[in-house]
Amino acid sequence: MEVSAMAMLPPLITIVLALVTKEVYFSLIIGIFSGAMIFTGGNFLESITTFFDIMSGKIGDNVNILAFLVILGILVAAITRSGATRAYGDWARRTISGKKSALGVTAFLGVLIFIDDYFNCLTVGTVMRPVTDKFKIARAKLAYVIDSTAAPVCIIAPVSSWAAAVSSSLPEDSLIDGFLLFLHTIPFNFYAILTMIFMAFIVASGRDFATMRKSVNENLDELKIPVEYQDAGEVKNISVGNGKIVDLVLPLIVLIALCIYGMLYTGGINEGKSIADAFADCDASKALALGSFIALIFISVLYLPRRVINFSEYCECYSQGFKAMVPAIFILCLAWTLSGICGSDYLNLGGYVGTIVQEYTSLVMFLPVLFFIVSICLAFATGTSWGTFGILIPIAMSVFMNLHDAEANNLLVVCIAAILSGSVCGDHASPISDTTILASAGAQCNHIEHVATQVPYVLVVAECCAAGFLVAGLTQNGWIGLAVSLACIVAAMFVIRATVSAPDENQ
């Protein structure tokens, strides 16, 4: 199909409907079907066929992620039903002194679990949600902290599934080592760095603003549990076992270790590859499914012989865990399908954006900020970071492929960093992003509420990053751009501290 601005309609329709109606399932279905109607020229029956053809393909391609979600839901249900979560909550209530400490520990765990953003979102939420609930921390605030330490941490971690994805996005005929280029972009990934700084400021100061302020105030007297999670929470919170803290900590350690080994295994570590090469060639989704399945076997061996829970109670966790993950799975399947209708085989939204970017490549000094803004828009519209930098990195490489001087190489690194920054930024703000969906699921927060409360924070950081990338392009020096971005975010924090009062419970 010939690329055109019509490719923008499906994601725009979805996003507008989601924000207006607050119903994400309905909005996604309408957005996907509108894209199918555009692709088929208005043929109703063919549009329905196209809808389900794309969905079946996307589910097949991502079945390992779905398996991981279900198994993780079972693990969470088993750990909770064993009484281990209750024991951990009692210990945390005695040890963690208040809201700031609880959110600080949440942020620390988010940084610690840097191997994969999906794994990060769900694991941190599972461990910290019982603690933050005890301190009546709004689920939207928890979701923001989780989301701010998932993709932003992974995108600057050399050993992660994201590093492998970025490295593999370079054209096959490229003479540059993808992993080495990724390492060079780390200090210039302004959005990832500034997001974590800003999140730490929000946690430490307690100065929430805009829609987040409203959400926090609504939970001061009584914690509000979203309707879609009330039934699942009621079932899962029944602790019938005699589990200890070790029954929570040990399965999580095993799960993390097995997922890391799963990445090495799928990357060929047993075939003699180095650790770096194994991570670069790994299949992250398969590794998560592999690691979680073995962890499920481990938790069975850990619990059943010791009679932490009996066999029938353990088996009940399978249906409970699946039920708890249904909202996230449903949204993910629809979000993947929307991404598919916008893909190169259908409306080719990336091709349309690529033609626009190519028209402005003569303005070399403005390329970093241009790539940053375009990648935000593309990631926001498609809900995928990986797809965004998979489209734009080859374009950036083609612009600089004939330039060999040091300044051109420096500008290439800054442009790639701008693409990565914009991809994560747009992904953070998008209601159809898989990582945003999983952050909502991990915190068991209403998805639209998470998006609405996070967007103002994303915009503050994005504006500071845009200033930095503009200066980096004009000076052709990424370090100067980083300094400008840091100065802007510090100024923004001073303004917020001066104009927004901190709630009494955060003093």
C-alpha positions as CSV (number, residue, x, y, z in Angstrom):
1,M,0.0,0.0,0.0
2,E,1.3,3.5,-0.9
3,V,2.3,5.4,2.3
4,S,0.1,8.3,3.2
5,A,-1.0,10.4,6.2
6,M,-4.0,8.1,6.5
7,A,-1.6,5.7,8.3
8,M,-1.8,8.1,11.3
9,L,-5.6,7.7,11.7
10,P,-5.8,4.3,13.6
11,P,-3.5,5.2,16.5
12,L,-4.9,8.7,16.7
13,I,-8.5,7.4,16.8
14,T,-7.5,4.9,19.5
15,I,-5.7,7.5,21.6
16,V,-8.4,10.1,21.4
17,L,-11.2,7.6,22.2
18,A,-9.2,6.2,25.1
19,L,-8.7,9.6,26.6
20,V,-12.3,10.7,26.0
21,T,-14.2,7.5,26.9
22,K,-11.7,6.1,29.5
23,E,-12.4,2.7,27.9
24,V,-9.2,1.3,26.5
25,Y,-10.5,-2.1,25.1
26,F,-13.3,-0.4,23.1
27,S,-10.9,2.3,21.8
28,L,-8.3,-0.2,20.7
29,I,-10.9,-2.3,18.8
30,I,-12.3,0.7,17.0
31,G,-8.8,1.9,16.1
32,I,-7.7,-1.4,14.7
33,F,-10.9,-1.9,12.7
34,S,-10.7,1.7,11.3
35,G,-7.1,0.8,10.1
36,A,-8.4,-2.4,8.6
37,M,-11.2,-0.5,6.8
38,I,-8.6,2.0,5.4
39,F,-6.4,-0.9,4.2
40,T,-9.2,-2.8,2.5
41,G,-10.7,0.3,0.9
42,G,-13.9,0.0,3.1
43,N,-14.6,-3.7,2.5
44,F,-16.4,-4.6,5.7
45,L,-15.9,-8.4,5.6
46,E,-12.3,-8.1,4.4
47,S,-11.7,-5.7,7.2
48,I,-12.8,-8.2,9.8
49,T,-10.7,-10.9,8.2
50,T,-7.7,-8.6,8.2
51,F,-8.3,-7.7,11.9
52,F,-8.1,-11.3,13.0
53,D,-5.3,-12.3,10.6
54,I,-3.1,-9.6,12.2
55,M,-4.2,-10.6,15.7
56,S,-3.5,-14.3,15.2
57,G,-0.1,-13.5,13.8
58,K,0.8,-11.1,16.6
59,I,-0.4,-13.5,19.3
60,G,1.7,-16.3,17.6
61,D,4.8,-14.1,17.5
62,N,4.4,-13.1,21.1
63,V,3.1,-16.3,22.7
64,N,6.2,-16.5,24.9
65,I,5.4,-13.2,26.5
66,L,1.8,-14.3,27.1
67,A,3.0,-17.5,28.6
68,F,5.4,-15.6,30.9
69,L,2.5,-13.3,32.0
70,V,0.3,-16.3,32.9
71,I,3.0,-18.2,34.7
72,L,4.0,-15.0,36.6
73,G,0.4,-14.6,37.6
74,I,0.4,-18.1,38.9
75,L,3.6,-17.5,40.8
76,V,2.2,-14.4,42.4
77,A,-1.0,-16.2,43.4
78,A,0.9,-19.1,44.9
79,I,3.3,-16.8,46.9
80,T,0.3,-14.7,48.2
81,R,-1.8,-17.7,49.1
82,S,1.2,-19.3,50.9
83,G,1.3,-16.5,53.4
84,A,4.7,-15.3,52.3
85,T,3.5,-12.0,51.0
86,R,1.7,-11.4,54.4
87,A,4.9,-12.2,56.2
88,Y,6.8,-9.9,54.0
89,G,4.2,-7.1,54.4
90,D,4.4,-7.5,58.2
91,W,8.2,-7.2,58.1
92,A,8.1,-4.3,55.7
93,R,5.6,-2.4,57.9
94,R,7.9,-2.7,60.8
95,T,11.0,-1.9,58.8
96,I,9.9,0.7,56.2
97,S,9.1,4.0,58.0
98,G,6.7,5.7,55.6
99,K,5.6,6.5,52.1
100,K,8.9,8.0,51.0
101,S,10.8,4.9,52.2
102,A,8.3,2.6,50.5
103,L,8.6,4.4,47.2
104,G,12.3,4.7,47.6
105,V,12.6,0.9,48.0
106,T,10.3,0.5,44.9
107,A,12.6,2.7,42.9
108,F,15.7,0.8,44.1
109,L,14.2,-2.5,43.1
110,G,13.3,-1.1,39.7
111,V,16.9,0.0,39.1
112,L,18.2,-3.4,40.4
113,I,16.0,-5.4,38.0
114,F,17.5,-4.0,34.8
115,I,17.5,-7.2,32.6
116,D,14.1,-6.6,31.0
117,D,11.3,-4.0,31.3
118,Y,8.4,-6.6,31.2
119,F,10.0,-8.6,34.0
120,N,10.8,-5.3,35.8
121,C,7.2,-4.0,35.8
122,L,5.5,-7.1,37.0
123,T,8.2,-8.2,39.5
124,V,8.5,-4.8,41.2
125,G,4.8,-4.4,41.4
126,T,4.3,-7.9,42.8
127,V,6.9,-7.3,45.6
128,M,6.1,-3.7,46.5
129,R,2.3,-3.4,46.0
130,P,1.5,-5.0,49.4
131,V,3.8,-2.5,51.1
132,T,2.7,0.6,49.3
133,D,-0.9,-0.4,49.9
134,K,-0.3,-0.4,53.7
135,F,0.8,3.2,53.5
136,K,-2.2,4.2,51.3
137,I,0.1,5.1,48.4
138,A,-2.0,5.7,45.3
139,R,-1.7,2.9,42.8
140,A,-1.1,5.6,40.1
141,K,1.9,6.8,42.0
142,L,3.2,3.3,42.3
143,A,2.7,2.7,38.6
144,Y,4.6,5.9,37.8
145,V,7.6,4.8,39.9
146,I,7.6,1.3,38.3
147,D,7.3,2.7,34.8
148,S,10.1,5.2,35.4
149,T,12.5,2.5,36.4
150,A,11.6,0.0,33.7
151,A,12.4,1.1,30.2
152,P,14.6,4.1,31.2
153,V,16.8,1.7,33.2
154,C,16.8,-1.0,30.5
155,I,17.7,1.4,27.7
156,I,21.0,2.4,29.4
157,A,21.9,-1.1,30.8
158,P,24.5,-2.8,28.6
159,V,23.3,-6.2,29.8
160,S,19.6,-6.2,28.9
161,S,17.1,-7.3,26.3
162,W,17.0,-3.6,25.1
163,A,20.7,-3.5,24.4
164,A,20.3,-6.5,22.2
165,A,17.3,-4.9,20.4
166,V,19.2,-1.7,19.7
167,S,22.3,-3.5,18.5
168,S,20.3,-5.6,16.1
169,S,18.5,-2.5,14.6
170,L,21.5,-1.4,12.6
171,P,21.4,-2.2,8.9
172,E,23.1,-5.5,7.9
173,D,25.7,-3.7,5.7
174,S,26.7,-1.3,8.5
175,L,30.4,-1.2,9.3
176,I,29.7,-0.1,12.9
177,D,29.5,-2.5,15.8
178,G,26.0,-2.2,17.1
179,F,26.8,-3.0,20.7
180,L,29.7,-0.5,20.8
181,L,27.4,2.2,19.3
182,F,24.9,1.4,22.0
183,L,27.5,1.9,24.7
184,H,28.4,5.3,23.3
185,T,24.8,6.5,23.4
186,I,24.3,5.8,27.1
187,P,25.6,9.2,28.5
188,F,23.5,11.0,25.9
189,N,20.3,9.2,26.5
190,F,18.9,12.3,28.1
191,Y,15.3,11.0,28.6
192,A,16.4,7.9,30.6
193,I,18.8,9.9,32.8
194,L,16.4,12.8,33.4
195,T,13.4,10.6,34.0
196,M,15.2,8.8,36.9
197,I,16.4,12.1,38.3
198,F,12.9,13.6,38.2
199,M,11.3,10.5,39.6
200,A,13.7,10.6,42.5
201,F,12.8,14.2,43.1
202,I,9.1,13.5,43.1
203,V,9.6,10.6,45.5
204,A,11.9,12.5,47.9
205,S,9.9,15.8,47.9
206,G,6.4,14.4,47.7
207,R,5.5,17.4,45.5
208,D,3.0,15.8,43.1
209,F,1.2,18.1,40.6
210,A,-1.5,18.0,37.9
211,T,-3.6,14.9,37.7
212,M,-1.2,12.9,40.0
213,R,-1.8,15.3,42.8
214,K,-5.6,14.7,42.5
215,S,-5.0,10.9,42.5
216,V,-2.7,11.1,45.6
217,N,-5.2,13.2,47.5
218,E,-8.1,10.8,46.7
219,N,-6.1,8.0,48.5
220,L,-5.1,9.9,51.6
221,D,-7.9,8.5,53.8
222,E,-8.7,5.2,52.1
223,L,-6.8,3.4,49.4
224,K,-8.9,3.1,46.2
225,I,-8.6,-0.2,44.4
226,P,-9.6,-0.1,40.8
227,V,-12.8,-2.0,40.0
228,E,-11.1,-4.3,37.5
229,Y,-8.7,-5.6,40.2
230,Q,-11.0,-5.8,43.2
231,D,-12.2,-9.3,42.5
232,A,-8.8,-10.7,41.6
233,G,-7.3,-9.0,44.7
234,E,-10.0,-10.3,47.0
235,V,-9.2,-13.9,45.9
236,K,-5.4,-13.6,45.9
237,N,-5.2,-11.8,49.3
238,I,-6.5,-14.9,51.1
239,S,-3.4,-16.2,52.8
240,V,-4.0,-19.7,54.0
241,G,-0.4,-21.0,54.3
242,N,2.3,-20.6,56.9
243,G,4.9,-19.2,54.5
244,K,7.8,-17.1,55.7
245,I,9.7,-14.2,54.0
246,V,12.1,-16.8,52.6
247,D,9.2,-18.3,50.6
248,L,8.9,-15.0,48.8
249,V,12.5,-14.0,48.5
250,L,13.9,-17.3,47.3
251,P,11.4,-17.8,44.4
252,L,12.1,-14.3,43.2
253,I,15.9,-14.8,43.3
254,V,15.5,-18.1,41.5
255,L,13.2,-16.4,38.9
256,I,15.6,-13.6,38.2
257,A,18.6,-15.9,38.0
258,L,16.8,-18.3,35.7
259,C,15.6,-15.5,33.4
260,I,19.1,-14.1,33.1
261,Y,20.4,-17.6,32.4
262,G,17.6,-18.1,29.9
263,M,18.8,-15.1,27.9
264,L,22.3,-16.5,27.9
265,Y,21.0,-20.0,27.0
266,T,18.9,-18.7,24.1
267,G,21.8,-16.6,23.0
268,G,24.1,-19.6,22.7
269,I,26.2,-19.5,25.9
270,N,26.3,-23.3,25.9
271,E,27.6,-23.2,22.3
272,G,30.8,-21.4,23.3
273,K,29.7,-17.8,22.8
274,S,30.9,-15.0,25.1
275,I,28.5,-13.5,27.6
276,A,28.3,-10.3,25.6
277,D,27.6,-12.1,22.4
278,A,25.0,-14.4,24.1
279,F,23.1,-11.4,25.4
280,A,23.3,-9.7,22.0
281,D,21.8,-12.8,20.3
282,C,19.3,-13.8,23.0
283,D,15.6,-14.3,22.5
284,A,14.3,-12.3,25.5
285,S,10.7,-13.4,25.3
286,K,11.6,-17.1,25.1
287,A,14.1,-16.6,28.0
288,L,11.4,-15.2,30.2
289,A,9.0,-18.0,29.4
290,L,11.8,-20.6,30.1
291,G,12.9,-19.0,33.3
292,S,9.4,-18.5,34.7
293,F,8.4,-22.1,33.9
294,I,11.4,-23.5,35.7
295,A,10.7,-21.1,38.6
296,L,7.1,-22.5,38.7
297,I,8.6,-26.0,39.1
298,F,10.9,-24.8,41.8
299,I,8.1,-23.2,43.8
300,S,6.1,-26.4,43.6
301,V,9.1,-28.3,45.1
302,L,9.7,-25.6,47.7
303,Y,6.1,-25.4,48.9
304,L,4.4,-28.8,48.6
305,P,6.8,-31.1,50.5
306,R,7.0,-28.6,53.3
307,R,3.2,-28.2,53.3
308,V,3.4,-24.5,53.1
309,I,0.1,-24.9,51.2
310,N,-1.7,-28.1,50.3
311,F,-2.0,-29.5,46.8
312,S,-5.6,-28.4,46.1
313,E,-4.8,-24.8,47.2
314,Y,-1.7,-24.8,45.0
315,C,-3.7,-26.0,42.0
316,E,-6.3,-23.2,42.6
317,C,-3.5,-20.7,42.0
318,Y,-3.4,-21.6,38.3
319,S,-6.9,-20.3,37.6
320,Q,-6.4,-17.3,40.0
321,G,-3.1,-16.3,38.4
322,F,-4.5,-16.5,34.9
323,K,-7.6,-14.5,35.9
324,A,-5.4,-11.8,37.4
325,M,-3.5,-11.3,34.2
326,V,-6.5,-11.3,31.8
327,P,-6.7,-7.4,31.7
328,A,-3.1,-7.1,30.8
329,I,-3.2,-9.9,28.2
330,F,-6.3,-8.5,26.5
331,I,-4.9,-5.0,26.2
332,L,-1.5,-6.4,25.0
333,C,-3.1,-8.5,22.3
334,L,-5.1,-5.5,21.0
335,A,-2.1,-3.2,21.2
336,W,0.0,-5.6,19.2
337,T,-2.7,-5.8,16.6
338,L,-2.9,-2.1,16.3
339,S,0.9,-2.0,15.9
340,G,0.4,-4.7,13.2
341,I,-2.1,-2.7,11.1
342,C,0.3,0.3,11.2
343,G,3.2,-2.0,10.2
344,S,5.1,-2.2,6.9
345,D,2.8,-5.0,5.6
346,Y,-0.3,-2.9,5.9
347,L,-0.6,0.9,6.4
348,N,3.2,1.4,6.8
349,L,3.1,4.2,9.3
350,G,6.9,3.9,9.7
351,G,7.5,4.4,6.0
352,Y,5.4,7.5,6.0
353,V,7.3,9.0,8.9
354,G,10.6,8.0,7.3
355,T,9.8,10.0,4.1
356,I,9.1,13.0,6.3
357,V,12.4,12.7,8.1
358,Q,14.4,12.2,4.9
359,E,13.1,15.6,3.6
360,Y,14.8,17.4,6.4
361,T,18.2,15.6,6.6
362,S,20.0,18.6,5.0
363,L,19.5,20.5,8.3
364,V,22.2,18.5,10.0
365,M,22.4,20.7,13.1
366,F,18.7,20.2,13.9
367,L,18.8,16.4,13.4
368,P,19.1,15.4,17.0
369,V,16.0,17.3,18.2
370,L,14.2,16.3,15.0
371,F,14.8,12.7,15.6
372,F,13.8,13.1,19.2
373,I,10.5,14.7,18.3
374,V,9.7,12.3,15.5
375,S,10.5,9.2,17.6
376,I,8.2,10.5,20.4
377,C,5.4,10.9,17.9
378,L,6.0,7.5,16.3
379,A,6.3,5.7,19.6
380,F,3.2,7.5,21.0
381,A,1.2,6.5,17.9
382,T,2.3,2.9,17.6
383,G,2.9,2.1,21.3
384,T,6.3,0.5,20.7
385,S,9.8,1.6,21.5
386,W,11.5,-1.2,19.7
387,G,9.5,-0.7,16.6
388,T,10.3,3.0,16.6
389,F,14.0,2.8,16.9
390,G,13.9,-0.2,14.5
391,I,12.5,2.2,11.9
392,L,14.5,5.4,12.6
393,I,18.0,4.0,13.4
394,P,18.5,2.8,9.8
395,I,17.4,6.2,8.6
396,A,19.9,7.9,10.9
397,M,22.6,5.5,9.7
398,S,21.8,6.3,6.1
399,V,22.2,10.0,6.7
400,F,25.7,9.7,8.2
401,M,26.9,6.7,6.2
402,N,29.1,8.9,3.9
403,L,30.4,11.1,6.6
404,H,33.6,9.9,8.3
405,D,35.0,12.9,10.2
406,A,35.0,13.0,14.0
407,E,32.2,15.6,14.3
408,A,29.9,13.5,12.0
409,N,30.6,10.4,14.2
410,N,29.8,12.3,17.3
411,L,26.6,13.7,15.8
412,L,25.6,10.1,14.7
413,V,25.9,8.9,18.3
414,V,23.8,11.9,19.6
415,C,21.2,11.2,16.9
416,I,20.9,7.5,17.8
417,A,20.7,8.6,21.5
418,A,17.9,11.0,20.6
419,I,16.0,8.2,18.8
420,L,16.3,6.0,21.8
421,S,15.3,8.8,24.2
422,G,12.3,9.7,22.1
423,S,11.2,6.1,21.7
424,V,11.1,5.6,25.5
425,C,9.4,9.0,26.0
426,G,6.7,8.4,23.4
427,D,6.2,4.9,24.8
428,H,5.8,6.3,28.3
429,A,3.1,8.7,27.3
430,S,1.2,6.3,25.0
431,P,-1.9,4.5,26.4
432,I,-1.4,1.7,23.9
433,S,2.2,1.0,24.9
434,D,2.9,-2.5,26.1
435,T,5.3,-1.3,28.9
436,T,2.8,1.2,30.1
437,I,0.1,-1.5,30.1
438,L,2.4,-3.8,32.2
439,A,3.3,-1.0,34.6
440,S,-0.4,-0.6,35.2
441,A,-0.8,-4.3,35.6
442,G,2.1,-4.6,38.0
443,A,0.7,-1.8,40.2
444,Q,-2.9,-3.1,39.6
445,C,-3.8,0.5,38.7
446,N,-6.5,1.6,36.2
447,H,-4.6,1.9,32.9
448,I,-6.1,5.2,31.8
449,E,-5.5,6.7,35.2
450,H,-1.8,5.7,35.0
451,V,-1.5,7.3,31.6
452,A,-3.3,10.5,32.6
453,T,-1.2,10.9,35.8
454,Q,2.1,10.1,34.2
455,V,1.8,12.3,31.0
456,P,2.4,15.7,32.8
457,Y,5.7,14.3,34.3
458,V,6.7,12.9,30.9
459,L,6.1,16.4,29.3
460,V,8.3,18.2,31.8
461,V,11.2,15.8,31.2
462,A,10.7,15.8,27.4
463,E,10.9,19.6,27.2
464,C,14.2,19.5,29.1
465,C,15.5,16.8,26.8
466,A,14.4,18.7,23.6
467,A,16.4,21.7,24.8
468,G,19.5,19.5,25.3
469,F,19.2,17.8,21.9
470,L,18.8,21.2,20.2
471,V,22.0,22.5,21.9
472,A,23.8,19.2,21.2
473,G,23.0,19.6,17.5
474,L,24.0,23.2,17.3
475,T,27.3,22.7,19.1
476,Q,27.8,19.1,17.7
477,N,28.7,18.1,21.3
478,G,26.6,15.7,23.3
479,W,28.2,16.6,26.6
480,I,27.1,20.3,26.3
481,G,23.6,19.1,25.4
482,L,23.6,16.8,28.5
483,A,24.7,19.8,30.7
484,V,21.8,21.9,29.3
485,S,19.3,19.2,29.9
486,L,20.5,18.7,33.5
487,A,20.3,22.5,34.0
488,C,16.8,22.5,32.6
489,I,15.5,19.7,34.8
490,V,17.2,21.3,37.9
491,A,15.4,24.5,37.1
492,A,12.1,22.7,36.6
493,M,12.5,21.0,40.0
494,F,13.2,24.3,41.7
495,V,10.1,25.8,40.2
496,I,8.0,22.8,41.3
497,R,9.4,23.0,44.8
498,A,8.6,26.7,45.0
499,T,5.1,26.5,43.6
500,V,3.8,23.1,44.8
501,S,3.4,22.3,48.5
502,A,4.2,18.9,49.9
503,P,1.4,16.9,51.6
504,D,1.7,16.7,55.4
505,E,2.1,12.9,55.3
506,N,5.3,13.3,53.2
507,Q,7.0,15.8,55.5
